[in-house]
Amino acid sequence: MTMPVVDCDLLVIGSGAGGMSAALSAAAGGARVLVVEKASVFGGTTAVSGGVMWVPANHVARREGVEDDADLARAYLRALLGDRYDPPFIDAYLATAPDMLRFLEEELRLPLTTEIGTPDYRSDLPGALARGRSVQVAGLSGTALGRDLRHLRPPLEEMTLFGLQIGSGINLDDLYAFGRKLGPSLRVVRMLAWNRMQAVLHGRPTRLANGNALVARLWLALRRFDVPLWLGAPALRLTGDGARVDGAIVSRGGRLHRIRASKGVILASGGISHDVEARQRLYGHPAGAEAHFSLTAPGNRGDGARMAAAFGGHVSGDVSDGGGWMPVSKVPRRDGGWGLFLHSLNQGKPGFIAVTREGRRFVDESLSYHDFVRAMVAADPSPDQKGCWLICDDRAFKKYGIGFVKPILPAGWLESKGYVHRAGGIAALARSIGADPVMLERTIREYNGAAGQGLDPVFGKGSHAYGRYLGDPMHRPNPNVAPLDKAPWRAVFVHPGDIGMFAGLAVSPRAEVLDGEGRPVPGLRAVGNDMLSVFRGSYPGGGSLIGPAMTFGYLAGKEMAG
């Protein structure tokens, strides 16, 4: 049987933010673009993310009254990255990222805001800003997608409240106040009822926020530019004439298709987070299937790196950390499976501490999730599986919950499955979690001694802007610090996880894939989690994965269209 041939100017492999950004900038430049996605849903890892882009000196922040410039950002990144600061890459990013945002707003009509208000994650470093560099799109109703809503990758189940995405008309402050204040309680009940009705009518909840909102809006832009997106269409190998990459073999509908791309191919297939063998080489800590848990799209198994290798491409591990780390807990499900909960917020709330398996505190819990995992890995001597216990007292639990356990919902089943441990005394809690009772009692006693005055003399929790952002602004005198002195106490075990890659294909500052001699492979570029990150393993602020993905996607698509 003859293989069908499809002609286009540019082939984009992957439908996350990086891939769609590349496709849209190329289409806006007049190129005929085809996007192929191996999953049956679009959006990749972006769809389950916060949907935030880290972009210094952007026009959105300036419009909202924030002063910033590229030199400030350079100073910050130089201090953060140290020896891995790469001037050509950083310059390319800082020059292109603001243009990418203008393209999103002015040509694609995406409504942008910095209202999330996130400070840079290392606010102690020169050049850091208290807000303005983390940009999001506004939420929207999924009804705008029509029947295509069913093809949007849904958010992580454990990160919703009965399917309702936080940020889609409901916020964390309302959830924390549920059952204690009338106004927030009514808003939560009203939104949950509306959410349930929409799920019945449309097959899934329709209020889209965060990463779901970003990829939905990009999908709508693809429609306006008449860019086809094939779902369930994995790219199997790249093709070329020996001098350049000119397309790929793609499986669709049970048949192989030869895609001829006159201008080349952009890899945006999601990186290697679910390739256990590869990540164990690159992550620097135990990363086996039961030691490390990735929140990225499950199909991210190194397809881009494998295909690029046939043309001389290679993965670079020249990073301080192989991935963007996230502490996670494994949540049992009633069907016998399990899901993952991201611990990105409540460990920084007052009334929480993190301890080693033995019961020793090891970190300022209000550090960024990336730096928290760094500290957790360093503190755990286990050669096979790193982790720690997150502990709170009853006062904190009734305000914030712990992990997946919400104060407004019964937790008996999760206790019976060992997800959360509860005990009326600290020694009893220690025995339940396998910690040293003497050590845990001493840890909490010493912490409580200063916490009543809002102090953390050991780790300085609450002393930096990002930590205070994670805290409770209504708690005085320190939004991050309160004693753990009200029984019962609860604990959840936290594992290392990732939300994307920093290691990736070696590329030029124009996202060109490089061969073993450092020469660009003609016709082949890589973006998103497929490319070596411009930040080389450091995490400057919210959106440090999506910001570069969209920036270098925009740059690659624009240049290849020309």
C-alpha positions in Angstrom: 0.0 0.0 0.0 1.4 3.4 -0.9 2.2 5.7 2.0 0.1 8.9 1.9 2.1 12.0 1.5 1.2 15.3 3.1 3.0 18.5 2.2 3.5 21.5 4.5 6.1 24.2 5.1 6.7 23.4 8.8 5.9 20.3 10.9 5.6 20.8 14.7 5.7 17.6 16.8 3.8 18.2 20.1 0.9 20.4 21.2 2.0 21.9 24.4 2.6 25.6 24.8 6.0 25.5 23.1 4.7 23.6 20.1 1.6 25.7 19.7 3.6 28.9 20.1 5.9 27.8 17.3 3.1 26.8 15.1 1.3 30.1 15.6 4.3 32.3 15.0 5.1 30.4 11.8 1.5 30.6 10.6 1.4 34.3 11.3 4.5 34.6 9.1 2.6 32.9 6.2 3.8 29.3 6.6 1.6 26.3 6.1 1.9 24.4 9.4 0.9 21.0 10.6 0.9 20.1 14.3 1.0 16.4 15.2 0.3 15.1 18.8 0.7 11.5 19.8 -1.9 11.7 22.6 -5.7 11.7 22.0 -5.8 15.1 23.8 -4.0 18.3 23.1 -2.2 20.6 25.5 0.7 18.4 26.8 2.1 19.1 30.2 1.1 22.8 29.9 -2.6 21.8 30.2 -2.0 20.4 33.7 0.3 23.2 34.8 -0.3 26.6 36.3 -0.1 28.1 32.9 2.4 30.8 34.0 5.1 32.4 31.9 8.2 34.0 33.5 9.0 37.0 31.3 11.1 39.9 32.6 10.6 43.5 31.3 7.2 42.7 29.9 4.6 45.2 28.7 1.8 43.7 30.8 3.6 44.4 34.1 4.6 47.9 32.9 0.9 48.5 32.1 0.1 47.4 35.6 2.6 49.8 37.2 5.6 47.5 37.6 9.0 48.9 36.6 11.5 46.4 35.2 14.2 46.2 32.6 16.5 43.6 31.0 19.6 44.7 32.9 17.8 44.0 36.2 16.9 40.5 35.0 20.4 39.9 33.8 21.8 40.8 37.3 19.2 38.4 38.9 19.9 35.5 36.5 23.7 36.0 36.8 23.5 35.7 40.5 21.1 32.7 40.3 22.8 30.7 37.6 26.4 31.4 38.6 28.8 29.5 36.3 26.0 28.2 34.2 25.0 31.7 33.1 25.2 31.6 29.3 25.2 35.2 27.9 24.1 34.5 24.3 21.2 32.3 25.6 20.1 34.8 28.3 20.3 37.7 25.8 18.2 35.8 23.3 15.6 35.0 26.0 15.4 38.5 27.4 15.2 40.1 23.9 12.6 37.6 22.6 10.3 36.9 25.5 8.7 40.3 25.7 8.1 40.2 21.9 6.4 36.8 22.4 4.0 38.2 25.0 3.1 41.1 22.6 2.5 38.6 19.9 0.1 36.6 22.2 -1.8 39.7 23.1 -1.8 41.8 20.0 -2.0 39.1 17.2 -3.5 36.1 19.0 -5.8 38.2 21.2 -4.9 36.4 24.5 -5.8 38.5 27.5 -2.8 38.7 29.8 -2.3 39.7 33.4 0.3 39.7 36.2 -2.4 39.7 38.9 -1.1 36.4 40.2 1.4 38.7 42.0 4.1 36.0 42.3 7.5 37.3 43.5 10.7 36.0 41.9 11.6 32.8 43.8 15.0 34.0 45.0 14.0 37.4 46.2 17.2 37.6 48.2 19.3 38.0 45.1 20.1 41.3 43.3 17.7 42.1 40.4 14.8 40.1 41.9 11.3 41.7 41.7 8.4 41.4 44.1 6.0 40.9 41.2 5.4 41.4 37.5 7.5 38.8 35.8 5.0 35.9 36.1 2.2 36.3 33.6 -1.0 34.4 33.0 -3.9 34.4 30.6 -7.4 35.0 31.9 -9.7 32.0 32.4 -12.5 31.3 30.0 -15.5 29.0 29.4 -14.7 25.7 27.7 -17.9 26.2 25.7 -15.8 28.4 23.4 -14.1 25.2 22.2 -17.4 23.6 21.3 -17.1 19.9 20.7 -13.3 20.2 20.8 -13.5 20.6 24.6 -13.5 16.8 24.9 -10.0 16.8 23.3 -8.5 19.2 25.9 -6.2 17.4 28.3 -8.0 17.7 31.7 -6.3 19.1 34.8 -4.9 16.7 37.4 -7.8 15.2 39.3 -6.1 15.7 42.7 -5.5 19.4 42.0 -9.2 20.2 41.6 -12.1 20.3 44.0 -14.7 17.9 42.5 -13.4 18.8 39.1 -13.4 22.6 39.7 -10.1 24.2 38.8 -8.8 26.6 41.4 -8.7 30.0 39.7 -11.9 29.4 37.7 -14.1 31.7 39.7 -12.9 30.3 43.0 -9.7 31.0 44.9 -7.8 29.5 47.7 -8.8 32.1 50.2 -12.4 31.1 49.7 -11.5 27.4 50.2 -9.5 28.2 53.3 -12.5 30.1 54.7 -15.1 27.5 53.8 -17.2 26.5 56.7 -15.9 29.4 58.8 -17.1 32.4 56.9 -20.5 32.8 55.3 -19.5 34.7 52.1 -16.7 32.4 51.0 -18.8 29.3 51.9 -21.6 30.5 49.7 -19.3 31.2 46.8 -17.8 27.7 47.1 -21.1 26.0 47.2 -22.5 28.1 44.3 -19.4 27.4 42.1 -19.5 23.6 42.9 -23.1 23.4 42.0 -22.6 25.3 38.7 -19.5 23.2 38.0 -21.5 20.0 38.4 -24.3 21.2 36.2 -21.8 22.1 33.4 -20.2 18.7 33.7 -23.5 17.0 33.2 -24.4 19.2 30.2 -21.0 19.2 28.5 -19.3 16.0 29.6 -16.7 17.8 31.8 -16.5 21.0 33.8 -16.4 24.1 31.5 -14.7 26.7 33.6 -11.1 26.7 32.4 -8.2 28.2 34.4 -4.4 28.0 34.6 -2.8 25.8 32.0 -6.1 24.6 30.7 -7.0 28.2 29.9 -3.7 28.9 28.2 -3.8 25.9 25.8 -7.5 26.4 25.1 -6.8 29.9 24.0 -3.9 28.8 21.9 -6.1 26.1 20.3 -8.6 28.8 19.4 -5.8 30.8 17.8 -4.8 27.7 15.8 -8.3 27.6 14.5 -8.3 31.2 13.4 -5.0 30.6 11.5 -6.4 27.3 10.0 -3.6 25.3 11.4 -4.5 21.6 11.5 -3.7 19.6 14.6 -3.7 15.8 14.3 -4.4 14.0 17.6 -3.5 10.3 18.1 -0.7 10.8 15.6 2.8 9.9 16.9 5.8 10.9 14.9 8.0 7.8 14.5 11.1 9.1 12.9 12.5 12.1 11.1 13.3 12.1 7.4 16.0 13.9 5.5 18.1 13.9 2.4 21.4 13.7 4.2 21.8 17.5 4.2 18.8 18.6 6.2 15.7 17.3 8.0 12.7 17.6 5.7 9.8 15.9 7.5 8.8 12.8 9.5 6.9 9.6 9.3 3.7 9.9 11.3 1.2 7.2 12.3 -2.4 8.3 12.0 -5.5 6.2 11.9 -3.6 3.0 11.7 -1.6 4.1 8.6 1.8 5.6 8.2 2.0 9.1 6.6 5.0 10.7 5.0 5.0 14.4 6.1 7.1 16.5 3.8 8.0 19.8 5.5 9.9 22.1 3.1 11.2 24.4 5.9 11.8 21.7 8.5 10.6 20.3 11.8 10.3 21.7 15.3 10.4 19.1 18.2 8.1 20.0 21.1 7.4 16.4 22.2 7.7 17.0 26.0 11.1 15.7 27.0 12.1 12.6 28.9 10.4 12.8 32.3 8.7 9.4 31.9 11.7 7.7 30.4 12.9 6.2 33.7 16.3 5.0 32.4 17.1 8.4 31.0 16.0 10.4 34.0 18.0 8.2 36.3 21.1 9.3 34.4 20.2 13.0 34.4 18.4 13.7 37.7 21.1 13.3 40.2 18.9 11.5 42.8 17.1 8.1 42.8 14.5 8.5 40.0 13.1 5.0 39.6 9.4 4.3 39.0 8.8 4.3 42.8 11.3 6.9 43.8 10.4 9.9 41.6 7.1 10.9 40.2 6.6 13.1 37.2 3.5 15.4 36.8 4.2 15.8 33.1 2.1 14.3 30.3 2.5 10.5 30.5 3.7 10.3 26.8 6.8 12.3 27.5 9.2 9.4 27.0 12.0 11.0 25.0 10.6 10.8 21.5 12.2 14.0 20.4 15.6 13.1 21.7 15.4 9.6 20.1 14.4 11.0 16.7 17.0 13.8 16.8 19.8 11.3 17.6 19.5 9.9 14.1 20.7 13.3 12.8 23.4 13.8 15.4 21.4 15.5 18.1 22.2 14.6 21.7 20.8 15.4 25.2 22.9 17.7 27.3 23.0 17.2 31.1 25.0 20.4 31.6 22.6 21.6 34.3 22.6 22.0 38.0 19.3 20.0 38.2 17.9 17.8 35.5 14.3 18.8 36.0 12.0 21.4 37.5 11.3 19.8 40.9 8.0 19.6 42.7 7.3 17.9 46.0 4.4 15.4 45.5 2.4 12.9 47.5 0.8 9.8 46.2 -3.0 9.9 46.7 -4.8 6.6 46.7 -8.0 6.4 44.6 -11.1 4.3 45.3 -10.6 2.4 42.0 -7.3 1.0 43.3 -5.1 3.4 41.4 -3.4 6.6 42.7 -2.9 10.2 41.7 -0.4 12.9 42.5 -0.9 16.0 44.7 1.5 18.9 44.1 2.8 20.4 47.4 3.5 23.9 46.0 1.7 26.0 48.6 0.7 24.8 52.0 4.1 23.8 53.4 4.8 27.5 53.6 1.7 28.2 55.7 1.9 28.8 59.5 1.6 25.7 61.6 3.6 23.4 59.2 7.0 22.0 59.2 8.9 19.4 57.1 11.1 16.8 58.8 13.3 13.9 57.7 12.3 10.3 58.1 14.0 10.5 61.5 12.1 13.6 62.6 14.6 16.3 62.1 13.7 19.6 60.5 15.9 20.4 57.5 14.6 23.4 55.5 12.8 26.7 55.4 9.5 25.3 54.3 8.5 28.4 52.4 11.2 28.1 49.8 10.1 27.5 46.2 9.0 24.0 45.4 12.1 23.5 43.3 14.5 24.5 46.1 12.4 22.6 48.7 13.0 19.3 46.8 16.7 20.2 46.4 16.9 20.4 50.2 14.8 17.3 50.7 17.1 15.2 48.5 20.2 16.6 50.2 18.8 15.8 53.7 17.8 12.2 53.0 20.7 9.7 53.1 18.6 6.9 51.6 20.3 5.5 48.4 17.0 4.3 46.9 14.2 6.7 47.7 14.3 10.3 48.9 11.5 11.9 50.8 10.3 13.7 53.9 7.2 14.2 56.2 5.1 17.3 56.1 3.5 17.9 59.6 0.9 20.3 60.9 -1.1 20.7 64.0 -4.9 20.8 64.2 -5.2 24.6 64.1 -3.3 24.7 60.8 -5.2 21.7 59.4 -8.6 23.3 60.1 -7.5 26.4 58.1 -5.5 24.9 55.3 -5.8 21.1 55.2 -2.7 19.1 54.5 -1.9 17.8 51.0 -5.0 16.4 49.3 -6.9 16.2 52.7 -9.3 19.2 53.0 -10.6 20.4 56.4 -14.1 20.5 54.9 -14.2 16.9 53.9 -14.0 13.6 55.8 -10.6 12.0 55.8 -11.2 8.6 57.4 -10.7 6.7 54.2 -7.4 8.5 53.4 -6.2 7.7 56.9 -7.1 4.1 56.5 -5.0 3.9 53.4 -2.0 5.5 55.1 -2.0 8.7 53.0 -2.4 10.9 56.1 -1.4 9.9 59.6 -3.1 11.4 62.6 -2.2 11.1 66.3 -3.2 12.8 69.6 0.5 13.1 70.7 3.7 13.9 69.0 5.4 10.6 70.1 2.4 8.7 68.9 2.7 10.4 65.5 6.4 9.6 65.4 5.7 5.9 65.9 3.0 6.0 63.2 5.3 7.4 60.6 8.4 5.5 61.7 10.3 8.6 63.0 12.3 8.7 66.2 9.8 9.9 68.9 12.5 11.7 71.0 13.9 13.5 67.9 10.5 14.6 66.6 9.4 15.8 70.1 12.6 17.8 70.4 12.2 19.2 66.9 8.7 20.5 67.5 9.5 21.7 71.0 12.5 23.7 69.7 10.5 25.1 66.8 7.6 26.1 69.0 9.9 27.9 71.4 10.3 30.8 69.0 7.3 30.3 66.7 4.9 31.9 69.2 6.8 35.2 68.5 6.7 34.6 64.8 10.4 33.7 64.7 12.4 30.9 63.0 16.0 31.4 64.2 17.2 28.2 62.5 16.0 28.6 58.9 14.6 32.1 58.8 11.2 31.2 57.5 9.2 34.3 56.5 12.3 36.4 55.9 12.0 36.5 52.0 9.3 37.8 49.7 8.4 34.6 48.0 8.0 32.8 51.4 5.7 35.6 52.7 3.7 35.2 49.4 3.1 31.6 50.3 2.1 32.4 53.8 -1.2 33.6 55.3 -1.4 37.4 55.1 -3.9 37.5 58.0 -1.5 35.7 60.3 0.7 37.9 62.5 3.5 38.7 63.1 4.9 36.3 60.6 2.7 34.9 57.8 4.7 31.7 57.6 5.3 30.8 61.3 3.1 29.5 64.1 3.7 26.9 66.8 2.5 23.3 66.3 0.8 23.0 69.6 -2.8 21.9 69.2 -3.6 18.2 69.0 -4.1 16.2 67.0 -1.1 16.3 64.7 -1.1 15.1 61.1 1.6 14.0 58.6 1.8 13.3 54.9 4.8 11.7 53.2 6.2 13.8 50.3 8.3 12.4 47.4 10.5 14.2 44.8 8.6 14.9 41.6 9.0 17.0 38.5 6.9 19.3 36.4 9.3 19.4 33.4 12.8 19.2 32.2 15.9 21.4 32.3 18.2 18.8 30.7 17.4 18.4 27.0 18.7 18.4 23.4 21.8 20.7 23.0 20.6 23.7 21.0 21.8 27.1 19.8 20.4 30.3 21.2 18.0 30.1 18.2 16.8 26.7 19.3 18.6 24.9 16.5 19.5 21.3 17.4 23.2 20.8 17.5 25.2 17.8 16.5 28.1 16.3 18.3 30.5 18.9 16.8 28.3 21.8 18.0 27.0 22.5 14.5 23.3 23.2 13.8 21.3 20.3 12.2 19.7 22.0 9.2 15.9 22.0 9.3 15.6 20.9 12.9 14.9 22.9 16.1 13.7 21.9 19.5 11.7 23.8 22.1 10.0 23.3 25.5 11.1 20.3 27.5 12.8 18.9 24.4 15.6 21.6 24.6 18.3 22.3 27.1 16.9 25.0 29.3 18.2 28.5 29.1 18.1 28.5 32.9 20.4 25.4 33.1 18.6 23.8 36.2 17.8 26.9 38.2 14.2 28.2 38.7 14.0 32.0 38.7 10.2 32.3 39.2 6.8 31.1 38.4 6.7 30.1 34.7 10.3 29.2 34.3 9.4 26.2 32.1 6.5 27.6 30.1 8.1 31.0 29.6 11.1 29.6 27.7 9.0 27.0 25.9 6.8 29.7 24.4 9.7 32.1 23.8 11.9 29.8 21.9 8.9 28.3 20.2 7.9 31.7 19.0 11.4 32.4 17.9 11.9 29.1 16.1 8.5 29.3 14.3 9.1 32.9 13.2 12.5 32.3 11.8 11.6 29.0 10.1 8.6 30.6 8.4 10.9 33.3 7.0 
